[in-house]
């Protein structure tokens, strides 16, 4: 993506803020594909090939902007995702949250919360001081899980942003 931007002399426009706003716009375009459809089943079995293609193009835009933003901010996205999943495993232990949609604060004890927050702070500060190498040993399933998690977070942020803008 950096080469694509450089060839077009767009680097002056690609500030972290501008790329973030473009990312949010693309998340809105992903949301449009789901608007007014109610609950959508896994694998989009009732969608046409044209609908799936449109969604895939918007998801690609989201991923491209997300990767661009992480590069502009000096964040190794794959390492950040792996660290975040480790933190989430601590916040949402299977034995306490399996089958529940409750937020972790509903069942976590105070002692573990401070430990998790401390770990998160340490992890974040070490991540910002140096970029970690990309882990090319990730399986396709791991990459899909990571990108799915990121997309879910982005969709939540984008939906909140759109709702706030409308009110």
SULCORJO-V801391 format. One record per residue. N is the residue number from 1. RES is the residue in one letter. SS is DSSP state (hx for helix, st for strand, lp for the rest). PSI is psi in whole degrees, -180 to 180 (999 if undefined). NEAR is the number of other C-alpha atoms within 8 Angstrom. Layout:
n:N res:RES ss:SS psi:PSI near:NEAR
n:N res:RES ss:SS psi:PSI near:NEAR
This chain:
n:1 res:X ss:lp psi:-37 near:6
n:2 res:X ss:hx psi:-41 near:6
n:3 res:X ss:hx psi:-44 near:6
n:4 res:X ss:hx psi:-46 near:7
n:5 res:X ss:hx psi:-45 near:10
n:6 res:X ss:hx psi:-43 near:9
n:7 res:X ss:hx psi:-31 near:7
n:8 res:X ss:lp psi:2 near:6
n:9 res:X ss:lp psi:46 near:7
n:10 res:X ss:lp psi:-1 near:9
n:11 res:X ss:lp psi:-35 near:8
n:12 res:X ss:lp psi:-22 near:6
n:13 res:X ss:lp psi:-18 near:6
n:14 res:X ss:lp psi:66 near:9
n:15 res:X ss:lp psi:159 near:9
n:16 res:X ss:hx psi:-43 near:9
n:17 res:X ss:hx psi:-47 near:7
n:18 res:X ss:hx psi:-40 near:9
n:19 res:X ss:hx psi:-38 near:12
n:20 res:X ss:hx psi:-46 near:11
n:21 res:X ss:hx psi:-38 near:8
n:22 res:X ss:hx psi:-40 near:9
n:23 res:X ss:hx psi:-46 near:12
n:24 res:X ss:hx psi:-40 near:12
n:25 res:X ss:hx psi:-42 near:9
n:26 res:X ss:hx psi:-36 near:12
n:27 res:X ss:hx psi:-38 near:14
n:28 res:X ss:hx psi:-38 near:12
n:29 res:X ss:hx psi:-34 near:9
n:30 res:X ss:hx psi:-45 near:11
n:31 res:X ss:hx psi:-34 near:10
n:32 res:X ss:hx psi:-32 near:7
n:33 res:X ss:hx psi:-21 near:9
n:34 res:X ss:hx psi:-12 near:9
n:35 res:X ss:lp psi:133 near:7
n:36 res:X ss:lp psi:11 near:4
n:37 res:X ss:lp psi:-6 near:6
n:38 res:X ss:lp psi:-157 near:6
n:39 res:X ss:lp psi:139 near:4
n:40 res:X ss:lp psi:131 near:7
n:41 res:X ss:lp psi:159 near:6
n:42 res:X ss:hx psi:147 near:5
n:43 res:X ss:hx psi:5 near:4
n:44 res:X ss:hx psi:47 near:8
n:45 res:X ss:lp psi:-29 near:6
n:46 res:X ss:lp psi:0 near:4
n:47 res:X ss:lp psi:149 near:7
n:48 res:X ss:lp psi:164 near:6
n:49 res:X ss:hx psi:-36 near:6
n:50 res:X ss:hx psi:-42 near:6
n:51 res:X ss:hx psi:-43 near:9
n:52 res:X ss:hx psi:-40 near:10
n:53 res:X ss:hx psi:-45 near:8
n:54 res:X ss:hx psi:-44 near:9
n:55 res:X ss:hx psi:-44 near:10
n:56 res:X ss:hx psi:-37 near:8
n:57 res:X ss:hx psi:-40 near:8
n:58 res:X ss:hx psi:-39 near:12
n:59 res:X ss:hx psi:-38 near:11
n:60 res:X ss:hx psi:-42 near:8
n:61 res:X ss:hx psi:-44 near:10
n:62 res:X ss:hx psi:-47 near:12
n:63 res:X ss:hx psi:-42 near:8
n:64 res:X ss:hx psi:-46 near:9
n:65 res:X ss:hx psi:-37 near:12
n:66 res:X ss:hx psi:-45 near:10
n:67 res:X ss:hx psi:-42 near:9
n:68 res:X ss:hx psi:-46 near:11
n:69 res:X ss:hx psi:-45 near:11
n:70 res:X ss:hx psi:-39 near:11
n:71 res:X ss:hx psi:-44 near:9
n:72 res:X ss:hx psi:-30 near:9
n:73 res:X ss:lp psi:-1 near:7
n:74 res:X ss:lp psi:29 near:8
n:75 res:X ss:lp psi:129 near:11
n:76 res:X ss:lp psi:101 near:12
n:77 res:X ss:hx psi:-43 near:8
n:78 res:X ss:hx psi:-41 near:9
n:79 res:X ss:hx psi:-39 near:11
n:80 res:X ss:hx psi:-40 near:10
n:81 res:X ss:hx psi:-43 near:10
n:82 res:X ss:hx psi:-43 near:9
n:83 res:X ss:hx psi:-42 near:9
n:84 res:X ss:hx psi:-39 near:8
n:85 res:X ss:hx psi:-37 near:8
n:86 res:X ss:hx psi:-44 near:8
n:87 res:X ss:hx psi:-42 near:11
n:88 res:X ss:hx psi:-36 near:8
n:89 res:X ss:hx psi:-36 near:9
n:90 res:X ss:hx psi:-40 near:8
n:91 res:X ss:hx psi:-31 near:10
n:92 res:X ss:lp psi:68 near:9
n:93 res:X ss:lp psi:138 near:9
n:94 res:X ss:hx psi:-45 near:7
n:95 res:X ss:hx psi:-19 near:5
n:96 res:X ss:hx psi:-26 near:7
n:97 res:X ss:hx psi:-1 near:12
n:98 res:X ss:lp psi:124 near:7
n:99 res:X ss:lp psi:4 near:4
n:100 res:X ss:lp psi:141 near:5
n:101 res:X ss:lp psi:8 near:5
n:102 res:X ss:lp psi:147 near:7
n:103 res:X ss:lp psi:151 near:6
n:104 res:X ss:hx psi:-28 near:9
n:105 res:X ss:hx psi:-16 near:7
n:106 res:X ss:hx psi:-19 near:6
n:107 res:X ss:lp psi:-4 near:8
n:108 res:X ss:lp psi:143 near:9
n:109 res:X ss:lp psi:153 near:7
n:110 res:X ss:hx psi:-38 near:6
n:111 res:X ss:hx psi:-46 near:6
n:112 res:X ss:hx psi:-32 near:8
n:113 res:X ss:hx psi:-46 near:10
n:114 res:X ss:hx psi:-35 near:8
n:115 res:X ss:hx psi:-45 near:8
n:116 res:X ss:hx psi:-43 near:11
n:117 res:X ss:hx psi:-40 near:8
n:118 res:X ss:hx psi:-44 near:8
n:119 res:X ss:hx psi:-41 near:9
n:120 res:X ss:hx psi:-42 near:9
n:121 res:X ss:hx psi:-46 near:8
n:122 res:X ss:hx psi:-46 near:8
n:123 res:X ss:hx psi:-44 near:9
n:124 res:X ss:hx psi:-44 near:8
n:125 res:X ss:hx psi:-36 near:8
n:126 res:X ss:hx psi:-32 near:8
n:127 res:X ss:hx psi:-37 near:11
n:128 res:X ss:hx psi:-22 near:9
n:129 res:X ss:hx psi:-27 near:6
n:130 res:X ss:lp psi:143 near:6
n:131 res:X ss:lp psi:137 near:9
n:132 res:X ss:lp psi:152 near:7
n:133 res:X ss:lp psi:153 near:6
n:134 res:X ss:lp psi:133 near:7
n:135 res:X ss:lp psi:97 near:7
n:136 res:X ss:lp psi:-3 near:4
n:137 res:X ss:lp psi:-1 near:4
n:138 res:X ss:lp psi:136 near:7
n:139 res:X ss:lp psi:165 near:6
n:140 res:X ss:hx psi:-41 near:6
n:141 res:X ss:hx psi:-40 near:6
n:142 res:X ss:hx psi:-44 near:8
n:143 res:X ss:hx psi:-42 near:9
n:144 res:X ss:hx psi:-43 near:8
n:145 res:X ss:hx psi:-45 near:8
n:146 res:X ss:hx psi:-49 near:11
n:147 res:X ss:hx psi:-35 near:8
n:148 res:X ss:hx psi:-41 near:8
n:149 res:X ss:hx psi:-45 near:8
n:150 res:X ss:hx psi:-45 near:9
n:151 res:X ss:hx psi:-41 near:9
n:152 res:X ss:hx psi:-42 near:8
n:153 res:X ss:hx psi:-45 near:8
n:154 res:X ss:hx psi:-42 near:10
n:155 res:X ss:hx psi:-41 near:11
n:156 res:X ss:hx psi:-45 near:8
n:157 res:X ss:hx psi:-46 near:9
n:158 res:X ss:hx psi:-43 near:12
n:159 res:X ss:hx psi:-44 near:10
n:160 res:X ss:hx psi:-43 near:8
n:161 res:X ss:hx psi:-46 near:9
n:162 res:X ss:hx psi:-44 near:9
n:163 res:X ss:hx psi:-40 near:8
n:164 res:X ss:hx psi:-39 near:7
n:165 res:X ss:hx psi:-33 near:6
n:166 res:X ss:hx psi:-23 near:5
n:167 res:X ss:lp psi:999 near:4
